[in-house]
Amino acid sequence: MPYFFYLACIISIGITIAVIVGYIRILRKNRDQLKDKVIGMLQEKEKLVVGGKEALVQSKIYKRFYIISLQSAEKMPDAYEWQELSEEINRCFPQFTNNLMLLHQFSDIELKVTLLVKCGFLPKDIAYLTMRSKESVTSIRRRLTQKVLKTNPPTPKEWDDFVNSL
């Protein structure tokens, strides 16, 4: 009797192992399919981001801010132009400002700095466009990194990277 009992146990273990191996194969196949899907989605997102950035740079309002940043315009952007820039960014990067507002209640200057970061302006240009010092702009970016991303010690580049990832 013990012989048959051991034989039955061995057969049962063998069947269990075969079932587990089958499940492992299915999981690997599903993992590979999911991986391919995620890679495809990331590639699509990258195309959209590149397309969004290109569309933004080609827009009239971006060009207006760019000309001002070269210090070759007679007047600084007014409230209407800031609103137009925000709308253009949202057109090129859907829900950009809405997603930002979910993270933090931005002051006017914090939002302006963030919009200009998204446009790819350098800190010296952001300082000129917002009529602040370069140090003030750096401080704003550092503070936003600390408030929103909760990193310590905060760096302005972390904020720029985060904004550009949205």
LOKEMI-707915 format. One record per residue (C-alpha): residue in three letters; residue number from 0; x, y, z. Coordinates in nm, 2 decimals. Layout:
N
ATOM  res    n      c1      c2      c3
ATOM  Ala  NUM       X       Y       Z
...
END
This chain:
166
ATOM  res    n      c1      c2      c3
ATOM  Met    0    0.00    0.00    0.00
ATOM  Pro    1    0.27    0.26    0.08
ATOM  Tyr    2    0.41    0.20   -0.27
ATOM  Phe    3    0.08    0.30   -0.44
ATOM  Phe    4    0.05    0.59   -0.20
ATOM  Tyr    5    0.40    0.72   -0.29
ATOM  Leu    6    0.33    0.66   -0.66
ATOM  Ala    7    0.01    0.86   -0.64
ATOM  Cys    8    0.19    1.14   -0.46
ATOM  Ile    9    0.46    1.15   -0.72
ATOM  Ile   10    0.20    1.15   -1.00
ATOM  Ser   11    0.01    1.43   -0.82
ATOM  Ile   12    0.33    1.64   -0.78
ATOM  Gly   13    0.41    1.58   -1.15
ATOM  Ile   14    0.07    1.70   -1.26
ATOM  Thr   15    0.09    2.00   -1.03
ATOM  Ile   16    0.43    2.09   -1.18
ATOM  Ala   17    0.30    2.05   -1.53
ATOM  Val   18    0.01    2.28   -1.44
ATOM  Ile   19    0.24    2.54   -1.29
ATOM  Val   20    0.47    2.52   -1.59
ATOM  Gly   21    0.17    2.58   -1.81
ATOM  Tyr   22    0.07    2.88   -1.61
ATOM  Ile   23    0.42    3.02   -1.62
ATOM  Arg   24    0.42    2.99   -2.00
ATOM  Ile   25    0.09    3.18   -2.02
ATOM  Leu   26    0.21    3.45   -1.78
ATOM  Arg   27    0.53    3.49   -1.99
ATOM  Lys   28    0.33    3.52   -2.30
ATOM  Asn   29    0.10    3.78   -2.14
ATOM  Arg   30    0.40    3.96   -2.00
ATOM  Asp   31    0.56    3.98   -2.34
ATOM  Gln   32    0.23    4.10   -2.50
ATOM  Leu   33    0.19    4.36   -2.23
ATOM  Lys   34    0.55    4.47   -2.27
ATOM  Asp   35    0.50    4.52   -2.64
ATOM  Lys   36    0.18    4.71   -2.58
ATOM  Val   37    0.36    4.94   -2.33
ATOM  Ile   38    0.65    5.00   -2.56
ATOM  Gly   39    0.40    5.09   -2.84
ATOM  Met   40    0.22    5.33   -2.61
ATOM  Leu   41    0.55    5.50   -2.50
ATOM  Gln   42    0.65    5.54   -2.87
ATOM  Glu   43    0.31    5.69   -2.95
ATOM  Lys   44    0.35    5.93   -2.65
ATOM  Glu   45    0.70    6.03   -2.77
ATOM  Lys   46    0.56    6.11   -3.12
ATOM  Leu   47    0.29    6.32   -2.96
ATOM  Val   48    0.54    6.50   -2.74
ATOM  Val   49    0.77    6.57   -3.03
ATOM  Gly   50    0.47    6.68   -3.24
ATOM  Gly   51    0.34    6.89   -2.96
ATOM  Lys   52    0.67    7.07   -2.91
ATOM  Glu   53    0.70    7.13   -3.28
ATOM  Ala   54    0.35    7.27   -3.30
ATOM  Leu   55    0.41    7.49   -3.00
ATOM  Val   56    0.74    7.63   -3.15
ATOM  Gln   57    0.56    7.70   -3.48
ATOM  Ser   58    0.27    7.89   -3.31
ATOM  Lys   59    0.24    8.27   -3.34
ATOM  Ile   60    0.22    8.32   -2.97
ATOM  Tyr   61    0.54    8.12   -2.91
ATOM  Lys   62    0.72    8.33   -3.17
ATOM  Arg   63    0.59    8.65   -3.01
ATOM  Phe   64    0.74    8.54   -2.67
ATOM  Tyr   65    1.06    8.43   -2.84
ATOM  Ile   66    1.10    8.78   -3.00
ATOM  Ile   67    1.04    8.95   -2.67
ATOM  Ser   68    1.29    8.71   -2.51
ATOM  Leu   69    1.55    8.84   -2.75
ATOM  Gln   70    1.48    9.18   -2.60
ATOM  Ser   71    1.39    9.31   -2.94
ATOM  Ala   72    1.02    9.39   -2.88
ATOM  Glu   73    0.89    9.72   -2.76
ATOM  Lys   74    0.65    9.59   -2.50
ATOM  Met   75    0.63    9.29   -2.26
ATOM  Pro   76    0.35    9.03   -2.29
ATOM  Asp   77    0.02    9.14   -2.15
ATOM  Ala   78   -0.24    8.93   -1.97
ATOM  Tyr   79   -0.41    8.84   -2.29
ATOM  Glu   80   -0.08    8.71   -2.44
ATOM  Trp   81   -0.01    8.51   -2.13
ATOM  Gln   82   -0.36    8.35   -2.16
ATOM  Glu   83   -0.30    8.28   -2.53
ATOM  Leu   84    0.03    8.11   -2.45
ATOM  Ser   85   -0.14    7.90   -2.18
ATOM  Glu   86   -0.41    7.80   -2.43
ATOM  Glu   87   -0.16    7.71   -2.70
ATOM  Ile   88    0.04    7.49   -2.46
ATOM  Asn   89   -0.29    7.32   -2.37
ATOM  Arg   90   -0.37    7.27   -2.74
ATOM  Cys   91   -0.03    7.11   -2.80
ATOM  Phe   92   -0.02    6.92   -2.47
ATOM  Pro   93   -0.38    6.85   -2.37
ATOM  Gln   94   -0.47    6.91   -2.01
ATOM  Phe   95   -0.13    7.05   -1.92
ATOM  Thr   96   -0.24    7.33   -1.69
ATOM  Asn   97   -0.53    7.13   -1.55
ATOM  Asn   98   -0.29    6.85   -1.46
ATOM  Leu   99   -0.06    7.11   -1.29
ATOM  Met  100   -0.34    7.26   -1.10
ATOM  Leu  101   -0.43    6.92   -0.95
ATOM  Leu  102   -0.08    6.92   -0.79
ATOM  His  103   -0.05    7.27   -0.64
ATOM  Gln  104   -0.23    7.60   -0.62
ATOM  Phe  105    0.01    7.81   -0.84
ATOM  Ser  106    0.06    8.18   -0.80
ATOM  Asp  107    0.06    8.39   -1.11
ATOM  Ile  108    0.44    8.41   -1.13
ATOM  Glu  109    0.48    8.03   -1.06
ATOM  Leu  110    0.24    7.95   -1.35
ATOM  Lys  111    0.42    8.19   -1.58
ATOM  Val  112    0.76    8.04   -1.50
ATOM  Thr  113    0.62    7.69   -1.55
ATOM  Leu  114    0.46    7.78   -1.89
ATOM  Leu  115    0.79    7.93   -2.01
ATOM  Val  116    0.98    7.62   -1.89
ATOM  Lys  117    0.74    7.40   -2.09
ATOM  Cys  118    0.81    7.62   -2.39
ATOM  Gly  119    1.18    7.55   -2.35
ATOM  Phe  120    1.30    7.90   -2.26
ATOM  Leu  121    1.62    7.94   -2.07
ATOM  Pro  122    1.62    8.08   -1.72
ATOM  Lys  123    1.77    8.42   -1.84
ATOM  Asp  124    1.49    8.45   -2.09
ATOM  Ile  125    1.23    8.35   -1.83
ATOM  Ala  126    1.37    8.62   -1.61
ATOM  Tyr  127    1.34    8.88   -1.88
ATOM  Leu  128    0.99    8.77   -1.98
ATOM  Thr  129    0.86    8.78   -1.63
ATOM  Met  130    1.06    9.09   -1.53
ATOM  Arg  131    1.24    8.91   -1.25
ATOM  Ser  132    1.60    8.84   -1.18
ATOM  Lys  133    1.75    8.51   -1.30
ATOM  Glu  134    1.81    8.43   -0.93
ATOM  Ser  135    1.44    8.49   -0.86
ATOM  Val  136    1.34    8.25   -1.14
ATOM  Thr  137    1.58    7.99   -1.01
ATOM  Ser  138    1.44    8.03   -0.66
ATOM  Ile  139    1.08    7.99   -0.79
ATOM  Arg  140    1.18    7.67   -0.97
ATOM  Arg  141    1.35    7.53   -0.67
ATOM  Arg  142    1.05    7.62   -0.44
ATOM  Leu  143    0.81    7.45   -0.68
ATOM  Thr  144    1.03    7.14   -0.68
ATOM  Gln  145    1.02    7.13   -0.30
ATOM  Lys  146    0.64    7.20   -0.28
ATOM  Val  147    0.52    6.98   -0.56
ATOM  Leu  148    0.78    6.70   -0.59
ATOM  Lys  149    0.87    6.70   -0.22
ATOM  Thr  150    1.24    6.65   -0.30
ATOM  Asn  151    1.51    6.76   -0.07
ATOM  Pro  152    1.74    6.92   -0.15
ATOM  Pro  153    1.54    7.06   -0.44
ATOM  Thr  154    1.70    7.16   -0.77
ATOM  Pro  155    1.56    7.38   -1.04
ATOM  Lys  156    1.65    7.12   -1.31
ATOM  Glu  157    1.42    6.87   -1.14
ATOM  Trp  158    1.13    7.11   -1.19
ATOM  Asp  159    1.22    7.16   -1.55
ATOM  Asp  160    1.24    6.78   -1.61
ATOM  Phe  161    0.91    6.72   -1.44
ATOM  Val  162    0.73    7.00   -1.64
ATOM  Asn  163    0.87    6.87   -1.96
ATOM  Ser  164    0.76    6.52   -1.88
ATOM  Leu  165    0.39    6.63   -1.86
END
